[in-house]
């Protein structure tokens, strides 16, 4: 079942649009987000996947036309519809041209008209998307660098989106399904994974799929913060509570009342602060620093850690009762080297993203570049891949392809023969059957070691070998670890 389209209403008065919101949500089946200022509208688009924006020319901050201009530059795939009041003078055509809106409508609003216009606009966008895909496939020829390599590009891989997450692998599809199921609940969610795997993006996606999506989503990185400062940031403080406290501070928990708070690097908090956080999770009670009174806040907690909390519990560095409180749902994001299917779709996504941001035209990514990207271990995960693609887009000549000579030296040094091809079939070399079998075995051993980060015990388990047997094959084929 496909996800419902998301409509953002950038409007001055939410109450005036109540019947339109009802039409879009209940009759048309769309997800509706609202913003009352230009700043809020851009923040929503940065956090959530938006398909269409309906924007009043006269927002509370008077920046309606500016919002649509910003969307045209920063989110060109979002359809833009302008709303003018009846009393406004006739300058719609100029604003419509400047902001490249799909259509403009005037008040008073007809909910059915708005619903029909939204439906037709989204249909047009989908047709345009399919046309682009077909045109791009038909333009490829046999002498194109993109498909003229030693092996063909893998076709038919479907790219999926969960808000701002892009993936194709089965493991990520399973995690996103779990996240969708967890989002409507109010249970805390523990998101674990190496640095750069997308934990914050998961948190944003969960919030915007939850029943709290109209309320604030606030972030706090807990890494390296002393207890007093962290307590002040989350629980607030009273004036004079400590040196430098010149005024009262509300605190993130109270500021996000009714919404969501995401705590990153939760593994770094001290045992003392763990007690305070456990008390809040149990009772929802907040006691600001320097205050004698206790207050309450209705906040959903999402936490992230790049160190498995279960391991810290075993080592006595994290409270077991807090760990069980935090893992209402547990999402463990695998590193990029363990989900190779995601690399081609992420590379294409980042290429398109930075072409639009830099105003450049890049035709695609050459096959040998994708092969080396898929053979690299990416210690920095998706963040490292994104930075690599951004640098290469900046260096690629306009109208050209991203080619091997633009890769970083450590990625360019990856040998294509040492890994699986884009079609999922290992490269088999050799003249005789014996040589071909040895080549296949070497490729499978090397691939298993790479995907498990050279954890020989895990690789041996997958291959059905003993650890000694795997060590013998590593020695026999002279397989060296490549970062």
N, C-alpha and C positions, 0 to 999 in steps of 0.2 A: 504494500500500500504506500503510495507516494505521500510525501509531506505536504501539508497545505501551504499555499503561497502566503507570504508575509506582506502586509500592507502597513506602511508607516503614515500616520496622520500627523502632519506638522500644523497644528491649529492653535488658535488663541484661546478658545473656550471649549473645553471637552464636553460640557453639558449641552451646548448647542448642537453637537454632533452625535448625541446619544442614539437617535433613531438610525443614523447612517452606520454607526458602529454596529448596532444590532443587525442591520441588513447585511453588512459585510461578514460578520461572524456567524450568525445563526442561519441565514438564508444561503449565502454564497459559500460558507465554510472556510473563510480565510482567517488567518491569525492577524489580529490588529494590535499594533503598538502605537503609542501616542507620545508627542513631544510638543511643548508649548513655546520653545525658543529655538533659535538657530543652533546654539551650542548643544542643546539636548538632542536635537535631531541628528547632528553629526555624530554625537557620542553613541546613540542607538545604532546607527549604521556601521560604526566601527566595531561594535560588540556583537551584533546579531546580523544574520543573513536577511536582507530586505530585497523584495522583488519589485515593489512599486511604492512611490511616495506621492501622496496628495498633500499639497502645501498651500496654505492661505497666503496671499500676498501681504496681508497685514497681520503678522505674528505679534506676540506681546512685545518683542524687541524690535519690530519693524524691519526684520531682515528676511522676509519671505523669499523675495527674488534672489537674494544672496545664497540662501539655502540651496535653491535649485541650481544655481551656477556652480556651487561647490560640489553638488552631487554629480553634475555633468563632468567635472574634472576628476573627482576622486572615486566615484562609483558609477562609471558610465553605463553599466549593465542595468542599473535601476531605472525603471520607467518613471517619468516625471509628469505630473498633472498639476496645473495651476488653478487656484480658486480665487475669483474676484468677487467683491461685493457689488450689489446692484448700484449703490450710490457712487461707486468709484468712477473716475473719468476714463475715457476710452483709450487706455495705453496697453491693452492686453497684447496686441499683435507684436509690439516692440519687445515686451518682456518675454513673450512666448518664443520669439526668434532668438533672443539673447540666451535663453536658458535651454533651448531645444526641447521644449516640452512636447509630449505626445498629444496633449489636448488641454484646453482650458474650459472651465465651467464657471457659471455665475450663481450667486445666491439669489433667492432662497434655494436651498438644496432639495432635490428630489432623491430620496434614498434609493429607489429602484433605478433611477438614471445613473447614480454613482456606482451602484453594483454592476449594472450592465457595462458601463464604460470600463470599469476595472477588469471585468471578465474579458472583454474584447482586447484591451491593451495587453493583458498577460498572454492571450492567445497569439497576438501579433509577435510578441517577444519570442515565444517558443518557436514559431515558424521561422523567424529570422535566425535563431540559434541553429536550427536544423539546416537551414540553407547554407550558413557559414561552414558547418561541418562537412556537408556534401561537397561544397565548392572546394574546400581545402583538400579533400580526398581526391577529387577529380583532377586537381592541378598537379599532383605528384606524378612524376615520370620516372622511367628507369634510370635516367642519368642524374636524378636528383640526389644530392649528398645525403639527404635524410634517409633514403631507402636504398642507396647504392652500395651499402657496406657488405661485409662478408656474410652477414645473416640478416634476414628481414626483420623489420620492426614488428613487434607483436600487435596484431590488430584485434579489435573486438573487446578490449579491456574496458569495462565500464567504470567511470569515475563517479564516486558518490560524495555527497556533502552532508555534513551535520553541522548546521550553522556555518562557521568559518573553517571547519575541519574538512580536509580533502583527503580521500583514501580510496584504495581499490582492493586491499587485502582482506581476506576472510576474518583474520583476527581483529582488525579494526572495525569491520562491520559488526562483529559480535559485541565489541565493547560499546559501540554507538547504540546498538539495540538495547543493551543493558542501561546505558545512560538515559535513553528515552523513557524507559520503564521507571527509572528511579526519579526522573525529574519532577513528575506531578506530586510525589510524596514530600513530606517535610523532614525525612530522615537525613542525618548528616551523611556526607559522602567523602570517603578517603580516596584520593587520586595519587597513585604512586608511579614513578618512572624516572629514568635518567634525565639529567638536565637537557632541555631542548626538545623533548618529545611531544610537547603540546599540552601540558597539564592545565595551564591557564585557559587555553582555548576550550578545553573540555568543561571547565568551570563556567565559562561564559555561556557555552551552548546549553548546559544544564539549567542555568538560571533563566534563560530566555525560552526554554521549553517548560518551565514550571508555572505554577499558578501565581507566582510572585513576580512575573516578568515586568509588570508595570511599576514595581517598587525598586528602590535602589539596589545596585550590586556594587559593593565596596571591597577594596583589596588591601591586604596588609601583609608585607613580607616580614616574617618573624626572625629571619636569620641575623644573628649577631647583635640583637637588640637587648640592652639591659632590662631587667624586670620592671623597674619603675617606669621607664619610657614606654615599654610595651603595654603595661597596665594603663598608663595614661592614654595611649593611642586607642585602645579598645574599650576601656571602661570609663574613661574621662577623669577629670580631676576638678577640684574646687580651687578657687583663687587662694594663693598662699600655701597650698599643700606642700610645695617644695620650692627651693630657690629657682626663680625664673618663671613660676606660675603666676603671671600677672593678671590672668582672667580665668573664668570658668571654661572648661572644655567638655563638650558633649560626649565625645567618644564614638567610635565607629559602630558599636552595637546599638546604641540609642539612635544614632544618625540613620542607620539602616533598618529601623523598626518596620516590620512588615516585609522586609526584603531579604537579601542574602549577603553574607560576609564570607570572603574567600581568604583563608590563612595559608600563605605559602611558607615552605620550609618549616613546617610544624615540628620537625624532629629536633630543631635547635633550641626549643624553649626549655627553660630550667624546670626542675622538679617543683619548685615553689609556684611558678606560674601555671604548671600543669594542674595543680590543685584548684586555682582560681578558675581556670577554664572548665574543669570538671564540674565545679559548683554551678557555673552558668549553664552548662548543658543539661544539668539535672533540673534546675529550678527556674532558669531564665532570669535570675536575679543579678543585678549590677550594683556595685558599691563603688562610686568614684573615689579616687584618692583624696583624702582630707575631708570626706563626708561621713556623717553618722547615720545617714538614711540609706535605705536600700530601695532601688527601683527595678522595674522589669522591662524587658524588651522581647518582642516576638521576632526572632532572627533565625534564619536557616544557616547552618554552618557547613561550608565546604573547605576541606583542608588538602594540602598537597605535600608530598615528601619525596626527595630523590634518594632517600635511604629507606629500605623496608622497615616499617615500624615494628613488625613482628620480631625482627632480629634485634632491635633495640630493647624490646620487652624482655627477650631472653637474656640479654646482657645486663639487664637491670637499669637501663638508662631512660626508660619510658614507662610510665604507669600503665599497668595492664588494664585497670578499670577504665582509664581514659581512652586507651586504644579500642576497647570494645564499644565504647560510646561513640567514637568517631567513625567506626566502620559499619554504619547502618547499611551502606553499600560500599563495596571496595572495587576500584577500577585500577588495574595494573597495566600500564601502557608499555608495550615492548619497545626496545630500541629500534631505530630505523634499519639496522643491519639484519634484524630478524623478520622484517616485513618488506622484502625486496619489491613486491608488486606495487608498493606505494611510490617508489622512487620515480618511475616514468611519469605518473600522473601529477606528482608534486612538481617535478621539473617543468612540465608543461604549464601548470598553474602559475608557478613563480615567474616563468618566462613571460607569460601573458600579463601578469600583474605589473612587472617592472617595465615592460614595453609601454604599457599605458602610463605608468608614473613618469617615465623618462621621455615620453613622446617619440619612441623609437619603433622601427618596424623590423622584426626578426621573423624569418620564415619558419624556423623550427630548430630542433636539436638533432645533430647528427647521430647516427646509430652508434658509432664507436665512442662518442661521448657518453651516451646512456649506458653502454656496456661497462665503461670504467666507473661511472657513478654507482652502478649496481655492484661492482666488485670492491668498492671502498668501504671501510668499516664505519665511517662517520661517527667518531667519538662525540661530536657535538650535536648529533642527530639532525632533526629537521631544521633547526636553526642554522646549523653549519651548511646544510644543503641550500637553504634559502640565500645565505650570504654568497655562496659559490655561484649560484645562478645570477644573482644581482650583479656581481662583478663581471661575469661573462656577457650579460646583456649590455652592460656599459661599454664593453670592448668590441662587441660584434658590429661590423659595418652595417649601415642601413640597407635593408633588403637582402641580407645574407643569413647564413645559418650559424649556429653556435657549433664550433668545430674543436677538435682535440687540442689544437695549439693554444687555445684560450684557457684550458684547465690549469688548476694549481699543480705544481710539480709532483706533489705526493699522490694526487689522483691520476694524473697523466701517466705515472709510472706503473699503474695497475695493469697487469697482463690479461687481455681478454681470454686467452686460452686457459686461464686459471680459474674460470668461474662459469656459472651457468649462463646460457645465452638468453636473449630477451624472449625467445619463444619457449623458454623453460626446459630446453634440451641441452645437456652438457655437450661441449665441443669434444668430438672424438677424433683422434689423430692416429696415424700408424698405417703401415701397409698390410700387415698380417693380422689374423684374428687375435693372436696373443697380444700384439702391440695395441690393438684397438681396445681390448679388455683392460689392459694396464692403463691406457689413457683415460678410459671411463672411470676406473677405480680411483685414479689419482684426482680427477676432477671432483668426484663425489666426496672424497675425504677432505679435499681442500675447501669445498663449499660448506660442508658440515662444520669444520673448524671455524670458518669465517663467521657463519651465522650464530655460533655459540660463543663468539668473542675469544676463541682459542681456549675455551674451557674443555680440556680433553676428556674429562669424565662424562660431561653431557654429550659431547660429540660421539664418543664411543658407545654410549647408551643408544643414541639414535641409529647408529650404523650397525648395532648388534654385535659389537666387538668388545673384547676386554680392553682395559686401559693399556696393558702391555702390547696387545695386538695392534692397537691404534698407533702406539709409539713406534712399533716396528715398521708400519706402513709409512709413517712420517719420515723415518730414517731411510727407508728403501727408495722413496720417491724424492727425497731431498726437499721436502716441503718446508719453506721458511715462513715465519710469521711476518705479514705485511700490515702496517698500520694504515 
